[in-house]
């Protein structure tokens, strides 16, 4: 069974765990766009695996050529069982940079009769309590500041009703103000559900129009946006400079299953050709709940380097 992030959030009832970063020499061109960004990875790709051996997993990731890390929820609590400073030191010692971290906007309710997904050990996952911006905003902001990261990202927040959308917008604006005070940029990460109308209104449109564009940027998950019926290039034209972070993953022909970058149907060249209008600063390869995380990220970075000639 292929679990996507949205389904997992609904299954866990408590989390939203949670681009194609093209690295290369200055002057490398892709579709007339100068590529200057190192390849990043969202560690949610290794959820259920990384906690078993954090340093060993990060060492393998570094060995593949990934240079920037975006962290996510850990079953160990904190930052994979470490303080922000400890995690930063480990990442830096391996030759990578810790750029961004995902947090939950507000709790999600567990649907009745929901079964937990199975982890890498073959057993149902046990999810400890997860802090969220609605209830623990200042602590999460302070932790991010302690880690010295550049971005704090809301991985997901309830948007199933207009009241939930309103509450989410309030949380985003409040958090954006708090992160500005400590020199961190705040952003919101989408799934496809934000593009489906709620009582005649599209949640993502409201998130864009009713949050402060300076304090609240967007981390555009390219695949989820496309699955939601959107064209990222058109989004960049409509909201230039609003998308400094991207998530990059691929989709099959039916837009149902997530695939390693370059093995699906998404044409990334015109998207990256619009990187300047998007305001893209960093991007992170991601694969939600893959069968083999290491194989997936290996395939993705190979595509970036060998096919896109990064």
N, C-alpha and C positions, 0 to 999 in steps of 0.2 A: 504494500500500500504506500502510495507516495504522499507524505504529509507536507503540505505547504505551511508556511508560517501562520497564515490566518487560521487554518484549521487547527494547528497546534495550540494557538492561543485559546481558541474556543474549547479545546479538549482539556488543557491544563487549567483553564478557568482563572488563571492568575498571572499570565505573562504574555508579553509580546517580546519575544527574545530577539530579543532582538528580542568603483565603477569601472567601465572597463578602464582601469587606470593604465595608461600606456606610458611606460617608462622608456627612456632612451637618451641618446645624445642630443644636446641642444642642436636644433636644426633639422632633426628627423621630422619628416612630414607624413601625415596621413590625411588624404583627401583635402590637401591644402591647409591643414591645421598643424601648427608646430606643436609637437608633443614634448612636454617638459615635466610630466608627473610620474613619480614612481608607482609601481604596481602595488595596490593595497589589497588587504583581505579582511573581510568581516568574519570574526571568530565564531559567530553563531553557526557557521558552516560545520564547526567541530563540536557542537553542543552534544553532551553525553559522552564525549571522547576526551576532550582536552583536560577535564578535571581529573582523569585517571593519571595523567602525566603531563603537567603543564609545560615544564621546561623541555621535555622530550618532544612534545607536539610542536612547540614554537621553534625548536631547532630544525625540525623537518620542514616547516613552513619557510623559514629563513633560507634553508638550503635550496629551495625551489626558485628563489629569486624575489620573493615578496619583500617589500621594504617598509610598508606602512600597515599598522594594525588598527582595526576598529574593534573594540571589545564589546562583549554582550553579557547576558546573565550567566552566572555560574552556580552550579548546584552546591559548591563549597561556600557560597556567600562571598561578599566583598568582591574583590577582583581576582577571581580564581583562587580564593583562599588567602589572598595577600592584601596588604594595604596598598593604596594607590602608588606610593613611592616605591614599594617593593616590586610591584608589577612593572612599573616604568623601568626600573633598573634592570630587570630581567630582559625585557624587550630590547632595551638599548644595548645591553651586553652582547646580544645576538646580532647586532648590526641593523636593527630595525627601529622605526619610530612609532610611538604610540600616539596616534593622531586624534582619535575620537572614541566615544563610549555611548552605548545605548542604555536607556532607562525606560521604564514603563510610565505612561501618563497617568493612568488611574486603574484600579483593579477591574478585572473582568470576572463575571460570575460563571461558575461551573454549571453547564447545562445538565439537567437531570439525566442520570443513566450514562453519563459520558465515561468512556474508558480511556485511561492514560495510554499514550503511545509507548512502544517498547524501546528501551535504550540499547546501547551497544552490547550490554551483557545479556540481552534477551529477556530482561525482566521489565515490568511496567515502571516508568520513571516516577520517582518520588520528588516532588517539587517543594522546596522550602519556601517560606514566605518571601515575597519580593517587595522591596520598597518601591514607591511610586511618587511621581511629582505632585500629585494632588495632596498626599499626606506627609511626604518627607522631602519636599522640594529643597529646602535650604541645606539639609544634610547631603543630598545628592550633588548639589552645586558645590558645596565646600569640598567634598571628596574629589570631584573633578578638578577643582582648582589645586588641590594638594598634589594631584598627579601631573599637573602641568600640561594637560591636553588642550588642544585648540578648539574642539567642538564637543558639545554635549547634545545628544540626539534623543528625542522622544521616539522610541521604536514603534509605539502604537498607543492609541487611546480610544475609548468607546465613542462610536459615531453612528450607532444604530437608530437613534431617535434625535429629534431636533434639540431636546433638552440635553442629551449627551453631547451633541455637537457644541452647544452653547457652553457647557461646562468645560469641555476640552479647550475651546478657544480661550476661556478665562485662564486656564492652567498654563497654556502656551504663552500667553502674553505676560503673565506673572513671572514665569520662569525666564523668559527672554530678558526681562528687566534685571532679574537677579544675576544672570550669567554675564551681562554687560558690565556689571559692577566689578567682576573679578577677571575681566579680560578674556572671556570665553564666548564663542559664538554658539547660539542655540539653533537647533533645526528640528524639523519634523520629518519622519520617515513614513512613506505611504505603503499600503498594500493595494489590492484592487477594489476593496469594499468602499473606499472613500470616493470612488468615481460613480457609484450607483446612487441614484436619486433617493432621498428620504423626504417624503411629503412634498415632492416637487422641487426639492433643492438638492444640489450636488454638494456633499460634504467638503470635498477638496476645494471647490470654488469658494466656499465660505471660509475655510481655513486660510486660503490665500488672501481674501479680501478683508477679513476681519482680524487679522493679526498684523502687528507692526512689521513692515517689510525689512526694517533695519535690525530689529531684535530677533525676529523669527524667520530664519531661512528654511529652505527645503532640501532634504536629502532625497532626491528622486530615485526610487527603485524603478529602473527602466522597464524591466519585465512586467512588474505588477501594473505599472501605468499602461503598458501596451495591452495587457490582459483586460484592463478596465476600459479599453476602447480609445485610449488617448495616443496621440502622436507626440513623442517627446520634443521633436523639433518645433512643432507648432506651439507647444507649451513654453519653450524658451523664447520664442518670438513674442508671445503674449505677456510674459513676465521676465524680461531680461535681467540677468544678474541675481535671480532669486534662488538658483540651484547650485550652490557651491560644492555639494557632495552628491555623488551618484553611487547606486548599487548596480552591479553588472552581473547578470545571469542570463541564461537563454531559455527559450520555451519551445516545446514541440509544435507540430503543425496545428494541433487542436487547442493550443494555448492552455493545456491542462497540467502538463508535467514540466517541472523545472529540469534543465539540462546544463551541463558544463558550457561555459562560454565558447561559442564557435561551433557547437554541435547541434544547434537548433535552427530556428527560422528567422531570428532577429537579424536585421541588417544594421550593424553598428556603425558603418562608415559615415552615413549622413548624420547620425547622432553626434559622433565625435567631431564632425566637421562644424558643428554648431556649439562646440564647447565654450567658445569665447562669449557668445550671446547668453549662454546659460550662466556664465560666471563660475564655471566648474574649477575647483581648486584641488580636490582629491576625489578618487573613486576607489571602490572596494569590490573585488570579486566576491560573490556570495552564492552559495547553493543551500537552500533550505532543506534540512534533514535528508541529506543524500545517503545512498546505500554505502558508498565508500568515499568519505570526505577527501582523503589524501589523493585518491585517483582523480576525483573531480577537479580539485584545485591544480593538480599537475597538468591535466588536460587543458584547463583554462589558460594557464600561463604559457603553455606550449603554443596554443593558438595565437595568443597575443604576440609572442616573439617570432614564431616561425611563419605564420600566415599573414598577420598584419604587419610583420617586419618591424616590430617595436624596437 
